[in-house]
Structure formats: C-alpha cells, structure tokens
Amino acid sequence: MELSGIFVPLVTPFDADGSVVLEALSSLARRVLDEGAAGLVALGTTGEPATLSAAERAAVVDTCRVVCARHRVPLLVGVGGSSTAGTLEAVRAVRGDVAMVVVPPYTRPGAAGVLAHLRAVAAASPVPVVVYHVPYRTGQSLDVASLLEIAAIPNVVGMKLSDGAISGDTVAFLGALPPGFSVLGGDDAVIAPLLALGAAGGILASAHVATGSFVALSDAWRSGAAASARDLGPRLAAVSAALFAEPNPAVIKAVLHATGRIPTPSVRLPLLPASAPATTAALRALDRVAALATSG
C-alpha cells in the first residue's frame, strides 16, 4: 500500500448531552471525502480517543469504515500506547485498512527500545502500519538513522511526521526514503515545505475546513505547480495557526459548529471549549482562503 494525498483525522462530534453523534461524524466524513481527501483517520488525537469509552471508539471506527468503503479510500485507525503488550493486543484487533501506531509515549525507551517495539507491532499487525512520530507528545526524539531504520521495517508503509520545525534532519530523512515508503506531514502549519521536500501528503486536522484547498496544495507540489503552491501555502498555514491557537481540537470544533457541520463545539475534559476570540480569528483566516479560491 502506497499512501499519498491529504488524510483527515476526524473529530468526534458530541451532542448537547455529551453523547457521540454518529450521524454528524458520518456526514463530516462524507463531506471531506467528497471535497477530495484521500482517506480518513479514526481515533487520532483530534478524535479525543482517550476520553471515549470502548463502545464509543468501536462505533466511531465502524462509522468511518462504512464511509471509507463507499468512497473506496483507506481508513487509518489510531492505536498504541506505552505498553508493547497492550499495543500488540490493540493492533491485532484493529478494524481499519492501516494501523497508525504512535511511538511509545511517556516511557521514553530510547531509539533501540522504540525500534524493538515497532518491529514487534509491525510483525503482529494484520494490516500495514503507519508510525506516528510526534516527539512533543511522546517525549521521545529520534535521529535520522533511527527514522530510516523504522522505514525499513517490513509491513511499515509510512510515517506521520510531526516533529516540529523543519530542520536539516528533516531534509536528510526525506532525501533517503526507501521506495514505497510514504511520509505524511502531521504538523499542519509546515505542510507546504514538507510537500516541497517530497512528502507524499499529510494527515491534517486543519483539512476539516478548506479541504479542497489543502488537497489543491498537495496536488500542486506533487505536479510541480510551484507558483500556485507558494501562493496557497502561506494562507493555509495561517488557517492552521489559528486552528491550533488553543489545544486541539477545540478551535476546529468551534469552527465546524459555527459553519453548521457538527451540532455543538463541545470537547470532553480535560479539554476546554475554544474561546470566542480564537474562534473568530480562525473563521477570518478561513474566509481569506475562501476569497482566494473564489478569485482563482
């Protein structure tokens, strides 16, 4: 499996009573796919999986599976944790096309421990694996040599790369990827330069909104339309910065609610709802992208 394009890690919509609204989830999933998204991610960080019950998580995955099957696109499902045994149990039961497995958080096992963990998980997984490398959440940094070792693990087909600002290590990693291995950018505000360096696409919470514009940005870099990409990239980076001005996915949910796509802007504790100023700023940034699309 070779992954490319823009994947949307879906929020979990809640009703006024706090319950999961599967109809809104299905509608949101259909909308982003109709607007050009290459696939969906269920139970990513944006979906608040840590606050969902086991039954709710299963229902979210089932809802996304139905939509992805109808659109004939892949569903990535977030799994994993600090325990290798627990991750093995979760990945064996995964009900998606790809398992998105986070580098073990909190324990900071070192590069050798991370590699041993991922080799065990990839060997046990019944579906291809995308590794989620997000050091500012896991507390575990990895050098270029370790990232390339991960890329060489059998059954690991890609990586969601969310390691912050682009550095020389980023350039070196993207320049040495094995054939068939896909890097998908996960830091929304820097997706444009990652695409320019050769990333295959992105897993972008920001693509809940202006989905078509994020798809157009990815397509432009992949087709060599650099002028269009350079014009669009900064505007979308501004949208992403506004959407992440407060803890994810609070502002995204507020914008989705303000534009009529989900029934409430609610998040579950320990997250708090987005502030009015942050919501207004995000809507204004979105309007600027919409104006560009209209003028173009």
Order of alpha helices (4+ residues) and beta strands (2+ residues): beta-alpha-beta-alpha-beta-alpha-beta-alpha-beta-alpha-alpha-beta-alpha-beta-alpha-beta-alpha-alpha-alpha-alpha
